[in-house]
């Protein structure tokens, strides 16, 4: 009897100890081990092997579609290997490195109107295409605050054109080639509005080579271009700039207006642009792709 009672008590003690051991093992399982067993947690985990384990799920990385083209030499274009590159492209890639909460991808479009329409219809989240800030655009779109380049727009004519030209007043009645919705287009339209349509605006269907050919052949009189673009679109030197600067403008990224997420994104980009300027990266990119430092106002 006593022997049976003793065995029963011993069995109960063994079961009790086994139960305690099971609870202690469950409680000591680390959060990182639990995450590793979960497919969804594994997909969200940071790719850095040195990152410390955390019981909190990392913030979700937000994907950003950047609208641009491949038609702007040295700014956004396809190199000999078909890789998208250029000043604006490499700047966005640098920003991407410094904003881990975002992931930037490019969406190639074929024109400035397409870029603007895609932004308005939420097919892209921002536009990177050397966008000049002007009053007309500021009414409709949101710009970030920190410029990444500065432009001076000038009149461009054929190299053998010896007409005395200082301003658009000296070219009344002439044909000027431009791209629809571009900053140059707006300058020409504003001039015509105040001068009884004194200039004839012709819209191009091709890229930079078309501009050089149309002006050098005499089919159009000239165009308007930013100070740094002439050597990029006309490496053979068939054109020249003349006269005074018609306008100066900051170059910024373009966003949709009145959307909190867009403002948050613009603010985040401004923060890293300050860093990129301060450490010399922006100046280096400008010299590499545009030929000199166009990131500061003279």
Sine and cosine of phi, psi and omega as CSV:
sin_phi,cos_phi,sin_psi,cos_psi,sin_omega,cos_omega
0.00,0.00,-0.77,0.64,0.00,-1.00
-0.90,0.43,-0.60,0.80,-0.01,-1.00
-0.91,0.42,-0.63,0.78,0.02,-1.00
-0.92,0.39,-0.64,0.77,0.03,-1.00
-0.89,0.45,-0.66,0.75,0.00,-1.00
-0.88,0.47,-0.69,0.72,-0.01,-1.00
-0.90,0.43,-0.61,0.79,0.01,-1.00
-0.90,0.44,-0.69,0.72,0.01,-1.00
-0.90,0.44,-0.67,0.75,0.00,-1.00
-0.88,0.47,-0.65,0.76,0.00,-1.00
-0.90,0.44,-0.65,0.76,0.03,-1.00
-0.89,0.46,-0.65,0.76,0.01,-1.00
-0.90,0.43,-0.65,0.76,0.02,-1.00
-0.89,0.45,-0.69,0.72,0.01,-1.00
-0.90,0.43,-0.64,0.77,0.01,-1.00
-0.90,0.44,-0.70,0.72,0.01,-1.00
-0.90,0.44,-0.66,0.75,0.03,-1.00
-0.88,0.47,-0.64,0.77,0.03,-1.00
-0.89,0.45,-0.70,0.71,0.03,-1.00
-0.88,0.47,-0.66,0.75,0.00,-1.00
-0.88,0.47,-0.61,0.79,0.01,-1.00
-0.90,0.43,-0.70,0.72,0.02,-1.00
-0.90,0.43,-0.68,0.74,-0.01,-1.00
-0.89,0.45,-0.61,0.79,0.02,-1.00
-0.92,0.40,-0.65,0.76,0.02,-1.00
-0.90,0.43,-0.69,0.73,-0.04,-1.00
-0.92,0.39,-0.48,0.88,-0.08,-1.00
-1.00,0.01,-0.05,1.00,0.06,-1.00
-0.90,0.44,0.83,-0.56,-0.08,-1.00
-0.96,0.28,0.45,-0.89,0.05,-1.00
-0.85,0.53,-0.60,0.80,-0.03,-1.00
-0.92,0.40,-0.59,0.81,0.03,-1.00
-0.93,0.37,-0.64,0.77,0.03,-1.00
-0.90,0.44,-0.64,0.76,0.02,-1.00
-0.90,0.44,-0.64,0.77,-0.05,-1.00
-0.89,0.46,-0.49,0.87,-0.01,-1.00
-0.98,0.17,-0.20,0.98,-0.04,-1.00
-0.98,-0.20,0.87,-0.49,-0.01,-1.00
-0.84,0.54,-0.66,0.75,-0.05,-1.00
-0.93,0.36,-0.62,0.78,0.02,-1.00
-0.92,0.39,-0.61,0.80,0.01,-1.00
-0.90,0.44,-0.62,0.78,-0.01,-1.00
-0.92,0.38,-0.51,0.86,-0.02,-1.00
-1.00,0.05,-0.17,0.99,-0.11,-0.99
-0.92,0.38,0.46,-0.89,0.03,-1.00
-0.93,0.38,0.61,-0.79,0.02,-1.00
-0.95,0.31,-0.24,0.97,-0.04,-1.00
-0.96,0.27,0.86,-0.51,-0.02,-1.00
-0.94,0.33,-0.39,0.92,-0.04,-1.00
-1.00,0.03,-0.07,1.00,-0.03,-1.00
-0.92,0.39,0.70,-0.71,-0.02,-1.00
-0.93,0.37,0.55,-0.84,0.05,-1.00
-0.91,0.41,0.61,-0.79,-0.02,-1.00
-0.66,-0.76,0.56,-0.83,0.03,-1.00
-0.99,0.17,-0.20,0.98,0.00,-1.00
-0.99,-0.11,0.68,-0.73,0.03,-1.00
-0.93,0.36,0.75,-0.66,0.00,-1.00
-0.85,0.53,0.52,-0.86,0.03,-1.00
-0.88,0.48,0.60,-0.80,-0.01,-1.00
-0.93,0.37,0.71,-0.70,0.03,-1.00
-0.98,0.19,0.81,-0.59,-0.04,-1.00
-1.00,-0.05,0.80,-0.60,0.01,-1.00
-0.99,0.12,0.71,-0.70,-0.03,-1.00
-0.86,-0.51,0.82,-0.57,0.08,-1.00
-1.00,-0.05,0.84,-0.54,-0.04,-1.00
-0.97,-0.23,0.90,-0.43,0.02,-1.00
-0.98,0.18,0.74,-0.67,0.05,-1.00
-0.39,-0.92,-0.07,-1.00,0.10,-1.00
-0.80,-0.60,0.02,-1.00,0.11,-0.99
-0.89,-0.45,0.46,0.89,-0.17,-0.99
-0.93,-0.37,0.08,1.00,-0.10,-0.99
-0.92,-0.39,0.98,-0.21,-0.05,-1.00
-0.80,0.60,0.74,-0.68,0.05,-1.00
0.93,0.37,-0.10,1.00,0.02,-1.00
-0.95,-0.30,-0.80,0.60,0.10,-0.99
-0.47,-0.88,0.96,-0.26,-0.11,-0.99
-0.41,-0.91,0.19,-0.98,0.05,-1.00
-0.99,-0.14,0.80,-0.60,0.00,-1.00
-0.98,0.20,-0.12,-0.99,-0.08,-1.00
-0.88,0.47,-0.40,0.92,0.00,-1.00
-0.99,-0.11,0.12,0.99,0.00,-1.00
0.98,0.18,0.23,0.97,0.00,-1.00
-1.00,0.03,0.72,-0.70,0.07,-1.00
-0.95,0.30,0.81,-0.58,-0.04,-1.00
-0.43,-0.90,-0.14,-0.99,-0.03,-1.00
0.85,-0.53,0.07,-1.00,-0.10,-1.00
-0.85,0.52,-0.81,0.59,-0.02,-1.00
-0.90,0.43,-0.62,0.78,-0.04,-1.00
-0.91,0.42,-0.75,0.66,-0.04,-1.00
-0.94,0.34,-0.48,0.88,0.08,-1.00
-0.92,0.39,-0.70,0.71,0.04,-1.00
-0.88,0.48,-0.63,0.77,0.04,-1.00
-0.90,0.44,-0.59,0.81,0.05,-1.00
-0.92,0.38,-0.67,0.75,0.06,-1.00
-0.88,0.48,-0.66,0.75,0.01,-1.00
-0.85,0.53,-0.66,0.75,0.01,-1.00
-0.88,0.48,-0.53,0.85,-0.13,-0.99
-0.99,-0.13,-0.01,1.00,0.04,-1.00
-0.84,-0.55,0.99,0.15,-0.07,-1.00
-0.90,0.45,-0.33,0.94,0.00,-1.00
-0.98,0.21,-0.15,0.99,0.01,-1.00
-0.83,-0.56,0.43,-0.90,0.14,-0.99
-0.78,-0.63,0.88,-0.47,-0.09,-1.00
-0.99,-0.14,0.76,-0.65,0.11,-0.99
-0.80,-0.59,0.48,-0.88,-0.04,-1.00
-0.99,-0.13,0.62,-0.79,0.09,-1.00
-0.87,-0.50,0.93,-0.37,-0.05,-1.00
-0.99,0.14,0.75,-0.66,0.06,-1.00
-0.81,-0.59,0.09,-1.00,-0.19,-0.98
-0.95,-0.30,-0.02,1.00,-0.04,-1.00
-0.22,-0.98,0.24,-0.97,0.07,-1.00
-0.89,0.46,-0.71,0.71,0.07,-1.00
-0.84,0.54,-0.62,0.78,0.02,-1.00
-0.91,0.42,-0.62,0.78,0.03,-1.00
-0.89,0.46,-0.72,0.69,-0.02,-1.00
-0.91,0.40,-0.67,0.74,0.01,-1.00
-0.90,0.43,-0.65,0.76,0.00,-1.00
-0.91,0.41,-0.57,0.82,0.07,-1.00
-0.92,0.39,-0.72,0.69,-0.03,-1.00
-0.89,0.45,-0.58,0.81,-0.05,-1.00
-1.00,-0.06,0.17,0.98,0.09,-1.00
0.91,0.41,0.46,0.89,0.11,-0.99
-1.00,0.10,-0.36,0.93,0.18,-0.98
-0.74,-0.67,0.32,-0.95,-0.07,-1.00
-0.98,-0.19,-0.35,0.94,0.10,-1.00
-0.35,-0.94,0.29,-0.96,0.02,-1.00
-0.89,-0.46,0.76,-0.65,0.08,-1.00
-0.85,-0.52,0.98,-0.20,-0.08,-1.00
-0.33,-0.94,0.70,0.71,-0.04,-1.00
0.76,0.64,0.82,0.57,-0.07,-1.00
-0.99,0.14,0.85,-0.52,0.05,-1.00
-0.99,0.17,0.66,-0.75,0.10,-1.00
-0.99,0.12,0.83,-0.56,0.11,-0.99
-0.62,-0.78,0.18,-0.98,-0.12,-0.99
-0.89,0.47,-0.63,0.78,-0.04,-1.00
-0.91,0.42,-0.69,0.72,0.00,-1.00
-0.95,0.32,-0.59,0.81,-0.04,-1.00
-0.90,0.43,-0.47,0.88,0.05,-1.00
-0.92,0.38,-0.49,0.87,-0.15,-0.99
-0.96,-0.28,-0.48,0.88,-0.13,-0.99
-0.81,-0.59,0.24,-0.97,0.10,-1.00
-0.98,-0.18,0.74,-0.67,0.13,-0.99
-0.96,-0.29,0.50,-0.86,0.23,-0.97
-0.95,0.30,0.15,-0.99,-0.15,-0.99
-0.99,-0.12,-0.41,0.91,-0.12,-0.99
-0.99,-0.11,0.95,-0.32,-0.02,-1.00
-0.91,0.41,0.52,-0.85,0.09,-1.00
-0.91,-0.41,0.05,1.00,0.14,-0.99
-0.23,-0.97,0.25,-0.97,0.04,-1.00
-0.72,-0.69,0.71,-0.71,-0.03,-1.00
-0.91,-0.42,0.52,-0.85,0.26,-0.97
-0.85,-0.53,0.88,-0.48,-0.02,-1.00
-1.00,0.03,0.73,-0.69,-0.01,-1.00
-0.72,-0.69,0.27,-0.96,0.08,-1.00
-0.98,0.20,0.69,-0.72,0.02,-1.00
-0.87,-0.49,0.77,-0.63,0.01,-1.00
-0.72,-0.70,0.05,-1.00,0.03,-1.00
-0.91,0.42,0.52,-0.86,-0.07,-1.00
-0.87,0.50,-0.54,0.84,-0.03,-1.00
-1.00,-0.01,0.15,0.99,0.05,-1.00
-0.98,0.18,0.90,-0.44,-0.06,-1.00
-0.96,-0.29,0.25,0.97,0.04,-1.00
-0.89,0.46,0.63,-0.77,0.05,-1.00
-0.97,0.25,0.97,-0.23,-0.07,-1.00
-0.83,-0.55,0.85,-0.53,0.09,-1.00
-0.91,-0.41,-0.61,0.79,-0.01,-1.00
-0.65,-0.76,0.02,-1.00,0.04,-1.00
-0.91,0.41,-0.34,0.94,0.07,-1.00
-0.87,0.50,-0.45,0.89,-0.03,-1.00
-1.00,0.08,0.02,1.00,-0.04,-1.00
-0.79,-0.62,0.44,0.90,0.00,-1.00
-0.88,0.48,0.64,-0.77,-0.01,-1.00
1.00,0.09,-0.08,1.00,-0.04,-1.00
-1.00,-0.01,0.38,-0.93,0.05,-1.00
-1.00,0.02,0.78,-0.63,0.06,-1.00
-0.87,-0.49,0.80,-0.61,-0.01,-1.00
-1.00,0.04,0.67,-0.74,0.04,-1.00
-0.41,-0.91,0.09,-1.00,0.06,-1.00
-0.97,-0.26,0.65,-0.76,0.00,-1.00
-0.86,0.51,0.68,-0.73,0.06,-1.00
0.94,0.33,0.13,0.99,0.04,-1.00
-0.99,0.16,0.22,-0.98,0.05,-1.00
-0.90,0.45,-0.62,0.79,0.04,-1.00
-0.89,0.46,-0.64,0.76,0.06,-1.00
-0.85,0.53,-0.68,0.74,-0.01,-1.00
-0.92,0.39,-0.63,0.78,0.04,-1.00
-0.88,0.47,-0.71,0.71,0.00,-1.00
-0.91,0.42,-0.66,0.75,0.02,-1.00
-0.90,0.43,-0.67,0.74,0.02,-1.00
-0.89,0.45,-0.63,0.77,0.03,-1.00
-0.90,0.44,-0.73,0.68,-0.01,-1.00
-0.89,0.46,-0.57,0.82,0.01,-1.00
-0.88,0.47,-0.59,0.80,-0.03,-1.00
-1.00,-0.04,-0.13,0.99,-0.09,-1.00
-0.74,-0.68,0.58,0.82,0.14,-0.99
0.80,0.60,0.72,0.69,0.04,-1.00
0.80,0.60,0.75,0.66,-0.07,-1.00
-0.95,0.32,-0.34,0.94,0.00,-1.00
-0.94,-0.33,0.50,-0.87,0.06,-1.00
-0.98,-0.19,0.90,-0.43,-0.05,-1.00
-1.00,-0.07,0.81,-0.59,0.01,-1.00
-0.89,-0.46,0.77,-0.64,-0.03,-1.00
-0.99,-0.12,0.76,-0.65,-0.06,-1.00
-0.99,0.12,0.44,-0.90,0.05,-1.00
-0.93,-0.37,-0.23,0.97,0.01,-1.00
-0.95,-0.31,-0.22,-0.98,-0.02,-1.00
-0.99,-0.16,-0.56,-0.83,-0.09,-1.00
-0.89,0.46,-0.65,0.76,-0.01,-1.00
-0.88,0.48,-0.58,0.82,0.03,-1.00
-0.91,0.42,-0.65,0.76,0.02,-1.00
-0.87,0.49,-0.76,0.65,-0.01,-1.00
-0.88,0.48,-0.71,0.70,-0.05,-1.00
-0.91,0.41,-0.69,0.73,-0.04,-1.00
-0.91,0.40,-0.62,0.79,-0.01,-1.00
-0.97,0.24,-0.73,0.68,-0.06,-1.00
-0.92,0.38,-0.45,0.90,0.02,-1.00
-1.00,0.08,-0.19,0.98,0.02,-1.00
1.00,0.01,0.06,1.00,0.02,-1.00
-0.92,0.40,-0.52,0.85,0.16,-0.99
-0.76,-0.65,0.33,-0.94,-0.07,-1.00
-0.98,0.20,-0.70,0.71,-0.06,-1.00
-0.16,-0.99,-0.23,-0.97,0.05,-1.00
-0.50,-0.86,0.02,-1.00,0.14,-0.99
-0.90,-0.44,0.64,-0.77,-0.03,-1.00
-0.50,-0.87,0.44,-0.90,0.08,-1.00
-0.93,0.36,0.45,-0.90,-0.13,-0.99
-0.85,0.52,-0.53,0.85,-0.07,-1.00
-1.00,0.04,-0.18,0.98,-0.16,-0.99
-0.99,0.11,-0.36,0.93,-0.13,-0.99
-0.86,0.51,-0.73,0.68,0.00,-1.00
-0.92,0.40,-0.40,0.92,-0.02,-1.00
-0.98,0.20,-0.65,0.76,-0.04,-1.00
-1.00,0.00,-0.26,0.97,-0.09,-1.00
-0.72,-0.70,0.91,0.41,-0.05,-1.00
-0.90,0.44,-0.36,0.93,-0.01,-1.00
-1.00,0.06,-0.08,1.00,0.08,-1.00
0.95,0.31,0.62,0.79,0.02,-1.00
-0.99,0.10,-0.23,0.97,-0.05,-1.00
-0.84,-0.54,0.15,-0.99,0.05,-1.00
-0.47,-0.88,0.38,-0.93,0.12,-0.99
-1.00,-0.07,0.53,-0.85,0.01,-1.00
-0.68,-0.73,0.39,-0.92,0.12,-0.99
0.96,0.27,-0.20,-0.98,-0.04,-1.00
-1.00,0.09,0.32,-0.95,0.09,-1.00
-0.91,0.42,0.77,-0.63,-0.01,-1.00
-0.98,0.18,-0.49,0.87,0.01,-1.00
-0.30,-0.95,0.32,-0.95,0.13,-0.99
-0.79,-0.62,0.58,-0.81,-0.08,-1.00
-0.48,-0.87,0.51,-0.86,0.16,-0.99
-0.99,0.16,0.56,-0.83,0.07,-1.00
-0.97,-0.26,0.81,-0.59,-0.10,-0.99
-0.63,-0.78,0.14,-0.99,0.12,-0.99
-1.00,0.07,0.45,-0.89,-0.09,-1.00
-0.91,-0.41,0.70,-0.72,-0.03,-1.00
-0.72,-0.69,0.14,-0.99,0.11,-0.99
-0.98,0.18,0.57,-0.82,-0.02,-1.00
-0.99,0.11,0.43,-0.90,0.16,-0.99
0.87,0.49,0.58,0.81,0.10,-1.00
-0.78,-0.63,0.90,-0.44,-0.05,-1.00
-0.81,0.59,-0.65,0.76,-0.01,-1.00
-0.90,0.43,-0.59,0.81,0.04,-1.00
-0.92,0.39,-0.64,0.77,0.04,-1.00
-0.91,0.42,-0.65,0.76,0.03,-1.00
-0.88,0.48,-0.69,0.73,0.03,-1.00
-0.90,0.43,-0.70,0.71,0.02,-1.00
-0.88,0.48,-0.66,0.75,0.01,-1.00
-0.91,0.42,-0.65,0.76,0.01,-1.00
-0.90,0.43,-0.65,0.76,0.03,-1.00
-0.91,0.41,-0.65,0.76,0.04,-1.00
-0.86,0.52,-0.65,0.76,-0.03,-1.00
-0.87,0.49,-0.71,0.70,-0.02,-1.00
-0.98,0.21,-0.44,0.90,0.08,-1.00
-0.89,0.46,-0.61,0.79,0.07,-1.00
-0.86,0.50,-0.68,0.73,0.02,-1.00
-0.92,0.39,-0.68,0.74,-0.03,-1.00
-0.91,0.42,-0.56,0.83,0.09,-1.00
-0.94,0.34,-0.72,0.70,-0.10,-0.99
-0.90,0.45,-0.59,0.81,-0.06,-1.00
-1.00,-0.02,0.10,0.99,0.09,-1.00
1.00,0.06,-0.02,1.00,-0.04,-1.00
-0.91,0.42,-0.66,0.75,-0.05,-1.00
-0.91,0.42,-0.70,0.71,0.04,-1.00
-0.87,0.50,-0.66,0.75,0.01,-1.00
-0.89,0.46,-0.69,0.72,0.02,-1.00
-0.89,0.45,-0.66,0.75,0.00,-1.00
-0.89,0.45,-0.70,0.71,0.00,-1.00
-0.91,0.41,-0.62,0.79,-0.03,-1.00
-0.92,0.39,-0.67,0.74,-0.14,-0.99
-0.98,-0.21,-0.50,0.86,-0.08,-1.00
-0.95,-0.30,-0.10,0.99,0.08,-1.00
0.99,-0.13,-0.41,0.91,0.08,-1.00
-0.34,-0.94,0.03,-1.00,-0.07,-1.00
-0.99,0.11,0.96,-0.28,0.05,-1.00
-0.96,-0.27,0.43,0.90,-0.10,-1.00
-0.99,-0.15,-0.07,1.00,0.02,-1.00
-0.79,-0.61,0.41,-0.91,0.05,-1.00
-1.00,0.10,0.77,-0.64,0.00,-1.00
-0.94,0.35,0.00,0.00,0.00,0.00
